Amino acid sequence: MATKRATKRGRPAKRASGRYWSKRVTQASDALDLRRGVFNLPPKKMAQSLKRSAERSTRRKSAPLRSAMSMLSFYENRAGRKLPASRKRQIAQAKQELRRLFGKER
């Protein structure tokens, strides 16, 4: 009988095949059809692309701003501690730009 390799926390190790549910969410989300590489764009272009996707989507379940913000937060949260500070700043700038584009500035 083969035993499963465990991580430091005692959970089974991830499969080597790289099948993660988070990848499926960004590719086949019911919220938005995202442009490929949208999270690698500069903040202003990232916000514009997310806004365009949110407004065109017929499958989203909430307002366009909320859907776009959800995808940004999802990306940021899934990256976790591995996300460099510079990328976190870019995402924060993209969130501010999204609010500005939707006329919801603070």
C-alpha positions in Angstrom: 0.0 0.0 0.0 1.4 3.4 -1.0 1.5 6.1 1.6 0.7 9.7 0.8 3.5 12.2 1.4 2.4 14.9 3.9 3.4 18.5 4.2 4.7 20.1 7.4 1.2 20.7 8.6 0.2 17.1 8.2 -2.0 17.6 5.1 -1.5 15.6 1.9 0.9 17.3 -0.6 -0.6 18.9 -3.7 -0.6 16.9 -6.8 2.4 17.4 -9.1 0.0 17.7 -12.1 -0.7 21.4 -11.1 -4.5 21.1 -11.0 -5.6 23.9 -8.8 -9.2 25.1 -8.3 -8.0 28.8 -8.4 -6.7 28.4 -11.9 -10.1 27.1 -13.0 -11.9 30.1 -11.3 -9.9 32.6 -13.3 -10.3 30.8 -16.5 -14.0 29.7 -16.3 -15.5 32.0 -13.7 -19.2 32.7 -13.9 -18.4 36.3 -13.0 -16.2 37.5 -15.8 -14.5 36.5 -19.1 -11.0 37.9 -18.4 -8.4 38.9 -21.0 -5.4 36.6 -20.9 -2.6 38.1 -18.7 -4.9 40.9 -17.3 -3.2 40.7 -13.9 0.3 41.3 -15.5 -0.8 44.7 -17.0 0.0 48.1 -15.5 -2.6 49.2 -12.9 -4.5 51.6 -15.2 -4.8 49.1 -18.0 -5.7 46.3 -15.6 -8.5 48.4 -14.2 -9.8 49.3 -17.7 -9.7 45.7 -18.8 -11.5 44.5 -15.7 -14.2 47.2 -16.1 -14.7 46.3 -19.8 -15.0 42.6 -18.9 -17.4 43.3 -16.0 -19.7 45.5 -18.1 -19.8 43.0 -21.0 -20.4 39.9 -18.9 -23.9 38.4 -19.0 -23.1 35.8 -16.4 -22.1 38.0 -13.5 -24.3 37.9 -10.4 -23.6 41.4 -9.0 -22.8 44.9 -10.1 -19.9 45.4 -12.5 -17.7 47.2 -10.0 -18.3 44.5 -7.4 -17.4 41.7 -9.9 -14.3 43.5 -11.0 -13.2 44.1 -7.4 -13.9 40.5 -6.5 -11.5 39.3 -9.2 -8.8 41.6 -8.1 -9.2 40.6 -4.5 -9.3 36.9 -5.5 -6.0 37.2 -7.4 -4.4 39.1 -4.5 -5.6 36.6 -1.9 -4.7 33.5 -3.8 -1.1 34.8 -4.3 -0.8 35.3 -0.6 2.6 35.8 0.9 4.3 35.0 -2.4 3.0 38.2 -3.9 5.8 40.8 -3.8 5.1 44.2 -2.2 5.5 45.9 -5.6 2.6 43.8 -7.1 0.5 44.5 -4.0 1.0 48.2 -4.6 0.0 47.7 -8.3 -3.2 45.9 -7.3 -4.0 48.6 -4.8 -3.6 51.2 -7.5 -5.7 49.2 -9.9 -8.5 49.1 -7.2 -8.3 52.8 -6.8 -8.4 53.2 -10.6 -11.5 50.9 -10.8 -13.3 53.0 -8.3 -12.4 56.1 -10.2 -13.6 54.6 -13.5 -16.9 53.6 -12.0 -17.3 57.0 -10.3 -17.1 55.6 -6.8 -14.0 57.5 -5.5 -13.6 57.7 -1.8 
